[in-house]
Amino acid sequence: MMTHLDDEFFNTNWNEWQWMTTGELKDLHFGYLMHCLMFHTDFRLEDILAIDDVWITIEASYQFFTQKI
C-alpha cells in the first residue's frame, strides 16, 4: 500500500520497455496510469489506442492522528 506520494512518483517513467534496445514505445514516458493499462491489464496495444475517452474515479481515504504528550 502506498502511503506517501512525492515528486519522484509523479516524475518517474513507468514504461517497462524503456530498457529495451528496440521497440516502438520504448522512448515514450509513461505515467503510472498508462503503466497500469499497458502492463497490468489484458488490453492489447490496439485496444488502448482505440480508447477515445477515459473516466477515472479515485477514492481517497484521509487519516489524521495526534499524539498525546
mmCIF file of the N, C-alpha and C atoms, coordinates in Angstrom:
data_MODEL
# 
_entry.id   MODEL 
# 
loop_
_atom_site.group_PDB 
_atom_site.id 
_atom_site.type_symbol 
_atom_site.label_atom_id 
_atom_site.label_alt_id 
_atom_site.label_comp_id 
_atom_site.label_asym_id 
_atom_site.label_entity_id 
_atom_site.label_seq_id 
_atom_site.pdbx_PDB_ins_code 
_atom_site.Cartn_x 
_atom_site.Cartn_y 
_atom_site.Cartn_z 
_atom_site.occupancy 
_atom_site.B_iso_or_equiv 
_atom_site.pdbx_formal_charge 
_atom_site.auth_seq_id 
_atom_site.auth_comp_id 
_atom_site.auth_asym_id 
_atom_site.auth_atom_id 
_atom_site.pdbx_PDB_model_num 
ATOM 1   N N  . MET A 1 1  ? 0.841   -1.193 0.000   1.00 0.00 ? 1  MET A N  1 
ATOM 2   C CA . MET A 1 1  ? 0.000   0.000  0.000   1.00 0.00 ? 1  MET A CA 1 
ATOM 3   C C  . MET A 1 1  ? 0.875   1.242  0.000   1.00 0.00 ? 1  MET A C  1 
ATOM 4   N N  . MET A 1 2  ? 0.554   2.152  -0.881  1.00 0.00 ? 2  MET A N  1 
ATOM 5   C CA . MET A 1 2  ? 1.311   3.376  -0.995  1.00 0.00 ? 2  MET A CA 1 
ATOM 6   C C  . MET A 1 2  ? 0.816   4.367  0.056   1.00 0.00 ? 2  MET A C  1 
ATOM 7   N N  . THR A 1 3  ? 1.729   4.882  0.865   1.00 0.00 ? 3  THR A N  1 
ATOM 8   C CA . THR A 1 3  ? 1.320   5.789  1.929   1.00 0.00 ? 3  THR A CA 1 
ATOM 9   C C  . THR A 1 3  ? 1.789   7.219  1.692   1.00 0.00 ? 3  THR A C  1 
ATOM 10  N N  . HIS A 1 4  ? 2.724   7.405  0.765   1.00 0.00 ? 4  HIS A N  1 
ATOM 11  C CA . HIS A 1 4  ? 3.248   8.757  0.555   1.00 0.00 ? 4  HIS A CA 1 
ATOM 12  C C  . HIS A 1 4  ? 3.569   8.943  -0.920  1.00 0.00 ? 4  HIS A C  1 
ATOM 13  N N  . LEU A 1 5  ? 3.031   9.973  -1.513  1.00 0.00 ? 5  LEU A N  1 
ATOM 14  C CA . LEU A 1 5  ? 3.334   10.303 -2.907  1.00 0.00 ? 5  LEU A CA 1 
ATOM 15  C C  . LEU A 1 5  ? 4.186   11.554 -2.935  1.00 0.00 ? 5  LEU A C  1 
ATOM 16  N N  . ASP A 1 6  ? 5.192   11.533 -3.752  1.00 0.00 ? 6  ASP A N  1 
ATOM 17  C CA . ASP A 1 6  ? 6.048   12.705 -3.864  1.00 0.00 ? 6  ASP A CA 1 
ATOM 18  C C  . ASP A 1 6  ? 6.370   12.960 -5.333  1.00 0.00 ? 6  ASP A C  1 
ATOM 19  N N  . ASP A 1 7  ? 7.226   13.941 -5.586  1.00 0.00 ? 7  ASP A N  1 
ATOM 20  C CA . ASP A 1 7  ? 7.574   14.298 -6.962  1.00 0.00 ? 7  ASP A CA 1 
ATOM 21  C C  . ASP A 1 7  ? 8.205   13.128 -7.711  1.00 0.00 ? 7  ASP A C  1 
ATOM 22  N N  . GLU A 1 8  ? 8.965   12.300 -7.009  1.00 0.00 ? 8  GLU A N  1 
ATOM 23  C CA . GLU A 1 8  ? 9.606   11.166 -7.672  1.00 0.00 ? 8  GLU A CA 1 
ATOM 24  C C  . GLU A 1 8  ? 8.571   10.216 -8.268  1.00 0.00 ? 8  GLU A C  1 
ATOM 25  N N  . PHE A 1 9  ? 7.491   9.975  -7.535  1.00 0.00 ? 9  PHE A N  1 
ATOM 26  C CA . PHE A 1 9  ? 6.429   9.102  -8.041  1.00 0.00 ? 9  PHE A CA 1 
ATOM 27  C C  . PHE A 1 9  ? 5.824   9.670  -9.317  1.00 0.00 ? 9  PHE A C  1 
ATOM 28  N N  . PHE A 1 10 ? 5.535   10.967 -9.322  1.00 0.00 ? 10 PHE A N  1 
ATOM 29  C CA . PHE A 1 10 ? 4.875   11.587 -10.474 1.00 0.00 ? 10 PHE A CA 1 
ATOM 30  C C  . PHE A 1 10 ? 5.821   11.803 -11.652 1.00 0.00 ? 10 PHE A C  1 
ATOM 31  N N  . ASN A 1 11 ? 7.110   11.924 -11.400 1.00 0.00 ? 11 ASN A N  1 
ATOM 32  C CA . ASN A 1 11 ? 8.072   12.182 -12.474 1.00 0.00 ? 11 ASN A CA 1 
ATOM 33  C C  . ASN A 1 11 ? 8.771   10.924 -12.972 1.00 0.00 ? 11 ASN A C  1 
ATOM 34  N N  . THR A 1 12 ? 8.553   9.798  -12.339 1.00 0.00 ? 12 THR A N  1 
ATOM 35  C CA . THR A 1 12 ? 9.165   8.539  -12.745 1.00 0.00 ? 12 THR A CA 1 
ATOM 36  C C  . THR A 1 12 ? 8.583   8.071  -14.070 1.00 0.00 ? 12 THR A C  1 
ATOM 37  N N  . ASN A 1 13 ? 9.440   7.572  -14.941 1.00 0.00 ? 13 ASN A N  1 
ATOM 38  C CA . ASN A 1 13 ? 8.974   6.960  -16.179 1.00 0.00 ? 13 ASN A CA 1 
ATOM 39  C C  . ASN A 1 13 ? 8.611   5.516  -15.858 1.00 0.00 ? 13 ASN A C  1 
ATOM 40  N N  . TRP A 1 14 ? 7.318   5.190  -15.909 1.00 0.00 ? 14 TRP A N  1 
ATOM 41  C CA . TRP A 1 14 ? 6.829   3.871  -15.553 1.00 0.00 ? 14 TRP A CA 1 
ATOM 42  C C  . TRP A 1 14 ? 6.797   2.921  -16.749 1.00 0.00 ? 14 TRP A C  1 
ATOM 43  N N  . ASN A 1 15 ? 7.413   3.304  -17.852 1.00 0.00 ? 15 ASN A N  1 
ATOM 44  C CA . ASN A 1 15 ? 7.444   2.473  -19.048 1.00 0.00 ? 15 ASN A CA 1 
ATOM 45  C C  . ASN A 1 15 ? 8.463   1.346  -18.858 1.00 0.00 ? 15 ASN A C  1 
ATOM 46  N N  . GLU A 1 16 ? 7.995   0.117  -18.727 1.00 0.00 ? 16 GLU A N  1 
ATOM 47  C CA . GLU A 1 16 ? 8.897   -1.010 -18.526 1.00 0.00 ? 16 GLU A CA 1 
ATOM 48  C C  . GLU A 1 16 ? 9.686   -1.347 -19.781 1.00 0.00 ? 16 GLU A C  1 
ATOM 49  N N  . TRP A 1 17 ? 9.295   -0.805 -20.914 1.00 0.00 ? 17 TRP A N  1 
ATOM 50  C CA . TRP A 1 17 ? 10.011  -1.052 -22.160 1.00 0.00 ? 17 TRP A CA 1 
ATOM 51  C C  . TRP A 1 17 ? 11.181  -0.100 -22.354 1.00 0.00 ? 17 TRP A C  1 
ATOM 52  N N  . GLN A 1 18 ? 11.366  0.859  -21.477 1.00 0.00 ? 18 GLN A N  1 
ATOM 53  C CA . GLN A 1 18 ? 12.412  1.863  -21.667 1.00 0.00 ? 18 GLN A CA 1 
ATOM 54  C C  . GLN A 1 18 ? 13.818  1.263  -21.679 1.00 0.00 ? 18 GLN A C  1 
ATOM 55  N N  . TRP A 1 19 ? 13.993  0.077  -21.119 1.00 0.00 ? 19 TRP A N  1 
ATOM 56  C CA . TRP A 1 19 ? 15.318  -0.540 -21.070 1.00 0.00 ? 19 TRP A CA 1 
ATOM 57  C C  . TRP A 1 19 ? 15.572  -1.474 -22.240 1.00 0.00 ? 19 TRP A C  1 
ATOM 58  N N  . MET A 1 20 ? 14.577  -1.634 -23.101 1.00 0.00 ? 20 MET A N  1 
ATOM 59  C CA . MET A 1 20 ? 14.747  -2.500 -24.279 1.00 0.00 ? 20 MET A CA 1 
ATOM 60  C C  . MET A 1 20 ? 15.581  -1.772 -25.329 1.00 0.00 ? 20 MET A C  1 
ATOM 61  N N  . THR A 1 21 ? 16.313  -2.524 -26.113 1.00 0.00 ? 21 THR A N  1 
ATOM 62  C CA . THR A 1 21 ? 17.129  -1.895 -27.152 1.00 0.00 ? 21 THR A CA 1 
ATOM 63  C C  . THR A 1 21 ? 16.310  -1.529 -28.382 1.00 0.00 ? 21 THR A C  1 
ATOM 64  N N  . THR A 1 22 ? 15.200  -2.244 -28.607 1.00 0.00 ? 22 THR A N  1 
ATOM 65  C CA . THR A 1 22 ? 14.316  -1.919 -29.722 1.00 0.00 ? 22 THR A CA 1 
ATOM 66  C C  . THR A 1 22 ? 12.879  -1.937 -29.232 1.00 0.00 ? 22 THR A C  1 
ATOM 67  N N  . GLY A 1 23 ? 12.019  -1.310 -29.976 1.00 0.00 ? 23 GLY A N  1 
ATOM 68  C CA . GLY A 1 23 ? 10.605  -1.290 -29.632 1.00 0.00 ? 23 GLY A CA 1 
ATOM 69  C C  . GLY A 1 23 ? 9.992   0.050  -29.985 1.00 0.00 ? 23 GLY A C  1 
ATOM 70  N N  . GLU A 1 24 ? 8.746   -0.002 -30.445 1.00 0.00 ? 24 GLU A N  1 
ATOM 71  C CA . GLU A 1 24 ? 8.085   1.219  -30.894 1.00 0.00 ? 24 GLU A CA 1 
ATOM 72  C C  . GLU A 1 24 ? 7.801   2.199  -29.762 1.00 0.00 ? 24 GLU A C  1 
ATOM 73  N N  . LEU A 1 25 ? 7.560   1.682  -28.572 1.00 0.00 ? 25 LEU A N  1 
ATOM 74  C CA . LEU A 1 25 ? 7.142   2.550  -27.467 1.00 0.00 ? 25 LEU A CA 1 
ATOM 75  C C  . LEU A 1 25 ? 8.227   2.748  -26.416 1.00 0.00 ? 25 LEU A C  1 
ATOM 76  N N  . LYS A 1 26 ? 9.437   2.271  -26.651 1.00 0.00 ? 26 LYS A N  1 
ATOM 77  C CA . LYS A 1 26 ? 10.469  2.305  -25.626 1.00 0.00 ? 26 LYS A CA 1 
ATOM 78  C C  . LYS A 1 26 ? 10.902  3.726  -25.254 1.00 0.00 ? 26 LYS A C  1 
ATOM 79  N N  . ASP A 1 27 ? 10.738  4.687  -26.144 1.00 0.00 ? 27 ASP A N  1 
ATOM 80  C CA . ASP A 1 27 ? 11.183  6.054  -25.871 1.00 0.00 ? 27 ASP A CA 1 
ATOM 81  C C  . ASP A 1 27 ? 10.084  6.940  -25.285 1.00 0.00 ? 27 ASP A C  1 
ATOM 82  N N  . LEU A 1 28 ? 8.897   6.396  -25.080 1.00 0.00 ? 28 LEU A N  1 
ATOM 83  C CA . LEU A 1 28 ? 7.797   7.188  -24.523 1.00 0.00 ? 28 LEU A CA 1 
ATOM 84  C C  . LEU A 1 28 ? 7.846   7.200  -23.000 1.00 0.00 ? 28 LEU A C  1 
ATOM 85  N N  . HIS A 1 29 ? 7.491   8.329  -22.422 1.00 0.00 ? 29 HIS A N  1 
ATOM 86  C CA . HIS A 1 29 ? 7.408   8.469  -20.973 1.00 0.00 ? 29 HIS A CA 1 
ATOM 87  C C  . HIS A 1 29 ? 5.992   8.089  -20.546 1.00 0.00 ? 29 HIS A C  1 
ATOM 88  N N  . PHE A 1 30 ? 5.858   7.061  -19.702 1.00 0.00 ? 30 PHE A N  1 
ATOM 89  C CA . PHE A 1 30 ? 4.552   6.619  -19.207 1.00 0.00 ? 30 PHE A CA 1 
ATOM 90  C C  . PHE A 1 30 ? 4.354   7.100  -17.785 1.00 0.00 ? 30 PHE A C  1 
ATOM 91  N N  . GLY A 1 31 ? 3.195   7.695  -17.530 1.00 0.00 ? 31 GLY A N  1 
ATOM 92  C CA . GLY A 1 31 ? 2.781   7.932  -16.159 1.00 0.00 ? 31 GLY A CA 1 
ATOM 93  C C  . GLY A 1 31 ? 2.276   6.623  -15.563 1.00 0.00 ? 31 GLY A C  1 
ATOM 94  N N  . TYR A 1 32 ? 1.927   6.650  -14.280 1.00 0.00 ? 32 TYR A N  1 
ATOM 95  C CA . TYR A 1 32 ? 1.534   5.420  -13.597 1.00 0.00 ? 32 TYR A CA 1 
ATOM 96  C C  . TYR A 1 32 ? 0.247   4.826  -14.176 1.00 0.00 ? 32 TYR A C  1 
ATOM 97  N N  . LEU A 1 33 ? -0.712  5.668  -14.565 1.00 0.00 ? 33 LEU A N  1 
ATOM 98  C CA . LEU A 1 33 ? -1.960  5.163  -15.138 1.00 0.00 ? 33 LEU A CA 1 
ATOM 99  C C  . LEU A 1 33 ? -1.702  4.429  -16.453 1.00 0.00 ? 33 LEU A C  1 
ATOM 100 N N  . MET A 1 34 ? -0.874  4.989  -17.307 1.00 0.00 ? 34 MET A N  1 
ATOM 101 C CA . MET A 1 34 ? -0.547  4.306  -18.560 1.00 0.00 ? 34 MET A CA 1 
ATOM 102 C C  . MET A 1 34 ? 0.189   3.005  -18.276 1.00 0.00 ? 34 MET A C  1 
ATOM 103 N N  . HIS A 1 35 ? 1.063   3.014  -17.297 1.00 0.00 ? 35 HIS A N  1 
ATOM 104 C CA . HIS A 1 35 ? 1.756   1.789  -16.884 1.00 0.00 ? 35 HIS A CA 1 
ATOM 105 C C  . HIS A 1 35 ? 0.749   0.711  -16.485 1.00 0.00 ? 35 HIS A C  1 
ATOM 106 N N  . CYS A 1 36 ? -0.230  1.085  -15.693 1.00 0.00 ? 36 CYS A N  1 
ATOM 107 C CA . CYS A 1 36 ? -1.247  0.117  -15.260 1.00 0.00 ? 36 CYS A CA 1 
ATOM 108 C C  . CYS A 1 36 ? -2.020  -0.439 -16.446 1.00 0.00 ? 36 CYS A C  1 
ATOM 109 N N  . LEU A 1 37 ? -2.383  0.430  -17.387 1.00 0.00 ? 37 LEU A N  1 
ATOM 110 C CA . LEU A 1 37 ? -3.108  -0.031 -18.572 1.00 0.00 ? 37 LEU A CA 1 
ATOM 111 C C  . LEU A 1 37 ? -2.262  -0.963 -19.435 1.00 0.00 ? 37 LEU A C  1 
ATOM 112 N N  . MET A 1 38 ? -0.998  -0.627 -19.632 1.00 0.00 ? 38 MET A N  1 
ATOM 113 C CA . MET A 1 38 ? -0.152  -1.403 -20.536 1.00 0.00 ? 38 MET A CA 1 
ATOM 114 C C  . MET A 1 38 ? 0.321   -2.718 -19.938 1.00 0.00 ? 38 MET A C  1 
ATOM 115 N N  . PHE A 1 39 ? 0.634   -2.716 -18.649 1.00 0.00 ? 39 PHE A N  1 
ATOM 116 C CA . PHE A 1 39 ? 1.329   -3.863 -18.072 1.00 0.00 ? 39 PHE A CA 1 
ATOM 117 C C  . PHE A 1 39 ? 0.512   -4.660 -17.063 1.00 0.00 ? 39 PHE A C  1 
ATOM 118 N N  . HIS A 1 40 ? -0.656  -4.173 -16.681 1.00 0.00 ? 40 HIS A N  1 
ATOM 119 C CA . HIS A 1 40 ? -1.432  -4.877 -15.657 1.00 0.00 ? 40 HIS A CA 1 
ATOM 120 C C  . HIS A 1 40 ? -2.879  -5.139 -16.071 1.00 0.00 ? 40 HIS A C  1 
ATOM 121 N N  . THR A 1 41 ? -3.145  -5.091 -17.366 1.00 0.00 ? 41 THR A N  1 
ATOM 122 C CA . THR A 1 41 ? -4.476  -5.437 -17.879 1.00 0.00 ? 41 THR A CA 1 
ATOM 123 C C  . THR A 1 41 ? -4.297  -6.410 -19.040 1.00 0.00 ? 41 THR A C  1 
ATOM 124 N N  . ASP A 1 42 ? -5.400  -6.927 -19.515 1.00 0.00 ? 42 ASP A N  1 
ATOM 125 C CA . ASP A 1 42 ? -5.367  -7.820 -20.666 1.00 0.00 ? 42 ASP A CA 1 
ATOM 126 C C  . ASP A 1 42 ? -5.562  -7.073 -21.987 1.00 0.00 ? 42 ASP A C  1 
ATOM 127 N N  . PHE A 1 43 ? -5.545  -5.741 -21.936 1.00 0.00 ? 43 PHE A N  1 
ATOM 128 C CA . PHE A 1 43 ? -5.706  -4.955 -23.156 1.00 0.00 ? 43 PHE A CA 1 
ATOM 129 C C  . PHE A 1 43 ? -4.489  -5.118 -24.062 1.00 0.00 ? 43 PHE A C  1 
ATOM 130 N N  . ARG A 1 44 ? -4.756  -5.206 -25.350 1.00 0.00 ? 44 ARG A N  1 
ATOM 131 C CA . ARG A 1 44 ? -3.684  -5.162 -26.342 1.00 0.00 ? 44 ARG A CA 1 
ATOM 132 C C  . ARG A 1 44 ? -3.402  -3.696 -26.653 1.00 0.00 ? 44 ARG A C  1 
ATOM 133 N N  . LEU A 1 45 ? -2.274  -3.423 -27.245 1.00 0.00 ? 45 LEU A N  1 
ATOM 134 C CA . LEU A 1 45 ? -1.933  -2.053 -27.618 1.00 0.00 ? 45 LEU A CA 1 
ATOM 135 C C  . LEU A 1 45 ? -3.001  -1.457 -28.519 1.00 0.00 ? 45 LEU A C  1 
ATOM 136 N N  . GLU A 1 46 ? -3.520  -2.250 -29.435 1.00 0.00 ? 46 GLU A N  1 
ATOM 137 C CA . GLU A 1 46 ? -4.570  -1.778 -30.343 1.00 0.00 ? 46 GLU A CA 1 
ATOM 138 C C  . GLU A 1 46 ? -5.819  -1.361 -29.572 1.00 0.00 ? 46 GLU A C  1 
ATOM 139 N N  . ASP A 1 47 ? -6.138  -2.091 -28.500 1.00 0.00 ? 47 ASP A N  1 
ATOM 140 C CA . ASP A 1 47 ? -7.290  -1.741 -27.664 1.00 0.00 ? 47 ASP A CA 1 
ATOM 141 C C  . ASP A 1 47 ? -7.073  -0.384 -26.997 1.00 0.00 ? 47 ASP A C  1 
ATOM 142 N N  . ILE A 1 48 ? -5.883  -0.181 -26.468 1.00 0.00 ? 48 ILE A N  1 
ATOM 143 C CA . ILE A 1 48 ? -5.583  1.075  -25.776 1.00 0.00 ? 48 ILE A CA 1 
ATOM 144 C C  . ILE A 1 48 ? -5.588  2.243  -26.754 1.00 0.00 ? 48 ILE A C  1 
ATOM 145 N N  . LEU A 1 49 ? -5.045  2.030  -27.942 1.00 0.00 ? 49 LEU A N  1 
ATOM 146 C CA . LEU A 1 49 ? -5.031  3.102  -28.938 1.00 0.00 ? 49 LEU A CA 1 
ATOM 147 C C  . LEU A 1 49 ? -6.430  3.447  -29.439 1.00 0.00 ? 49 LEU A C  1 
ATOM 148 N N  . ALA A 1 50 ? -7.371  2.523  -29.319 1.00 0.00 ? 50 ALA A N  1 
ATOM 149 C CA . ALA A 1 50 ? -8.749  2.769  -29.763 1.00 0.00 ? 50 ALA A CA 1 
ATOM 150 C C  . ALA A 1 50 ? -9.584  3.510  -28.716 1.00 0.00 ? 50 ALA A C  1 
ATOM 151 N N  . ILE A 1 51 ? -9.045  3.742  -27.537 1.00 0.00 ? 51 ILE A N  1 
ATOM 152 C CA . ILE A 1 51 ? -9.778  4.443  -26.473 1.00 0.00 ? 51 ILE A CA 1 
ATOM 153 C C  . ILE A 1 51 ? -9.923  5.915  -26.852 1.00 0.00 ? 51 ILE A C  1 
ATOM 154 N N  . ASP A 1 52 ? -11.167 6.401  -26.831 1.00 0.00 ? 52 ASP A N  1 
ATOM 155 C CA . ASP A 1 52 ? -11.416 7.816  -27.123 1.00 0.00 ? 52 ASP A CA 1 
ATOM 156 C C  . ASP A 1 52 ? -11.529 8.653  -25.850 1.00 0.00 ? 52 ASP A C  1 
ATOM 157 N N  . ASP A 1 53 ? -12.208 8.119  -24.859 1.00 0.00 ? 53 ASP A N  1 
ATOM 158 C CA . ASP A 1 53 ? -12.433 8.846  -23.612 1.00 0.00 ? 53 ASP A CA 1 
ATOM 159 C C  . ASP A 1 53 ? -12.103 7.941  -22.435 1.00 0.00 ? 53 ASP A C  1 
ATOM 160 N N  . VAL A 1 54 ? -11.711 8.579  -21.334 1.00 0.00 ? 54 VAL A N  1 
ATOM 161 C CA . VAL A 1 54 ? -11.387 7.842  -20.111 1.00 0.00 ? 54 VAL A CA 1 
ATOM 162 C C  . VAL A 1 54 ? -12.071 8.529  -18.942 1.00 0.00 ? 54 VAL A C  1 
ATOM 163 N N  . TRP A 1 55 ? -12.667 7.738  -18.086 1.00 0.00 ? 55 TRP A N  1 
ATOM 164 C CA . TRP A 1 55 ? -13.249 8.241  -16.842 1.00 0.00 ? 55 TRP A CA 1 
ATOM 165 C C  . TRP A 1 55 ? -12.532 7.523  -15.711 1.00 0.00 ? 55 TRP A C  1 
ATOM 166 N N  . ILE A 1 56 ? -11.909 8.286  -14.833 1.00 0.00 ? 56 ILE A N  1 
ATOM 167 C CA . ILE A 1 56 ? -11.140 7.704  -13.735 1.00 0.00 ? 56 ILE A CA 1 
ATOM 168 C C  . ILE A 1 56 ? -11.758 8.169  -12.427 1.00 0.00 ? 56 ILE A C  1 
ATOM 169 N N  . THR A 1 57 ? -12.031 7.210  -11.565 1.00 0.00 ? 57 THR A N  1 
ATOM 170 C CA . THR A 1 57 ? -12.532 7.527  -10.228 1.00 0.00 ? 57 THR A CA 1 
ATOM 171 C C  . THR A 1 57 ? -11.453 7.179  -9.218  1.00 0.00 ? 57 THR A C  1 
ATOM 172 N N  . ILE A 1 58 ? -11.101 8.132  -8.398  1.00 0.00 ? 58 ILE A N  1 
ATOM 173 C CA . ILE A 1 58 ? -10.089 7.915  -7.370  1.00 0.00 ? 58 ILE A CA 1 
ATOM 174 C C  . ILE A 1 58 ? -10.760 8.056  -6.012  1.00 0.00 ? 58 ILE A C  1 
ATOM 175 N N  . GLU A 1 59 ? -10.653 7.022  -5.212  1.00 0.00 ? 59 GLU A N  1 
ATOM 176 C CA . GLU A 1 59 ? -11.174 7.081  -3.855  1.00 0.00 ? 59 GLU A CA 1 
ATOM 177 C C  . GLU A 1 59 ? -10.020 7.394  -2.921  1.00 0.00 ? 59 GLU A C  1 
ATOM 178 N N  . ALA A 1 60 ? -10.148 8.468  -2.190  1.00 0.00 ? 60 ALA A N  1 
ATOM 179 C CA . ALA A 1 60 ? -9.094  8.880  -1.260  1.00 0.00 ? 60 ALA A CA 1 
ATOM 180 C C  . ALA A 1 60 ? -9.585  8.703  0.171   1.00 0.00 ? 60 ALA A C  1 
ATOM 181 N N  . SER A 1 61 ? -8.740  8.152  0.983   1.00 0.00 ? 61 SER A N  1 
ATOM 182 C CA . SER A 1 61 ? -9.047  7.967  2.395   1.00 0.00 ? 61 SER A CA 1 
ATOM 183 C C  . SER A 1 61 ? -8.021  8.765  3.199   1.00 0.00 ? 61 SER A C  1 
ATOM 184 N N  . TYR A 1 62 ? -8.511  9.684  3.992   1.00 0.00 ? 62 TYR A N  1 
ATOM 185 C CA . TYR A 1 62 ? -7.630  10.523 4.786   1.00 0.00 ? 62 TYR A CA 1 
ATOM 186 C C  . TYR A 1 62 ? -7.650  10.056 6.234   1.00 0.00 ? 62 TYR A C  1 
ATOM 187 N N  . GLN A 1 63 ? -6.480  9.997  6.834   1.00 0.00 ? 63 GLN A N  1 
ATOM 188 C CA . GLN A 1 63 ? -6.382  9.648  8.237   1.00 0.00 ? 63 GLN A CA 1 
ATOM 189 C C  . GLN A 1 63 ? -5.596  10.737 8.944   1.00 0.00 ? 63 GLN A C  1 
ATOM 190 N N  . PHE A 1 64 ? -6.000  11.018 10.158  1.00 0.00 ? 64 PHE A N  1 
ATOM 191 C CA . PHE A 1 64 ? -5.325  12.034 10.953  1.00 0.00 ? 64 PHE A CA 1 
ATOM 192 C C  . PHE A 1 64 ? -5.222  11.519 12.372  1.00 0.00 ? 64 PHE A C  1 
ATOM 193 N N  . PHE A 1 65 ? -4.088  11.743 12.977  1.00 0.00 ? 65 PHE A N  1 
ATOM 194 C CA . PHE A 1 65 ? -3.972  11.373 14.384  1.00 0.00 ? 65 PHE A CA 1 
ATOM 195 C C  . PHE A 1 65 ? -3.092  12.399 15.073  1.00 0.00 ? 65 PHE A C  1 
ATOM 196 N N  . THR A 1 66 ? -3.234  12.468 16.354  1.00 0.00 ? 66 THR A N  1 
ATOM 197 C CA . THR A 1 66 ? -2.390  13.342 17.168  1.00 0.00 ? 66 THR A CA 1 
ATOM 198 C C  . THR A 1 66 ? -1.888  12.518 18.341  1.00 0.00 ? 66 THR A C  1 
ATOM 199 N N  . GLN A 1 67 ? -0.687  12.805 18.744  1.00 0.00 ? 67 GLN A N  1 
ATOM 200 C CA . GLN A 1 67 ? -0.097  12.054 19.842  1.00 0.00 ? 67 GLN A CA 1 
ATOM 201 C C  . GLN A 1 67 ? -0.217  12.887 21.109  1.00 0.00 ? 67 GLN A C  1 
ATOM 202 N N  . LYS A 1 68 ? -0.770  12.280 22.130  1.00 0.00 ? 68 LYS A N  1 
ATOM 203 C CA . LYS A 1 68 ? -0.892  12.981 23.404  1.00 0.00 ? 68 LYS A CA 1 
ATOM 204 C C  . LYS A 1 68 ? 0.473   13.054 24.069  1.00 0.00 ? 68 LYS A C  1 
ATOM 205 N N  . ILE A 1 69 ? 0.758   14.227 24.567  1.00 0.00 ? 69 ILE A N  1 
ATOM 206 C CA . ILE A 1 69 ? 2.054   14.435 25.224  1.00 0.00 ? 69 ILE A CA 1 
ATOM 207 C C  . ILE A 1 69 ? 1.939   14.265 26.726  1.00 0.00 ? 69 ILE A C  1 
# 
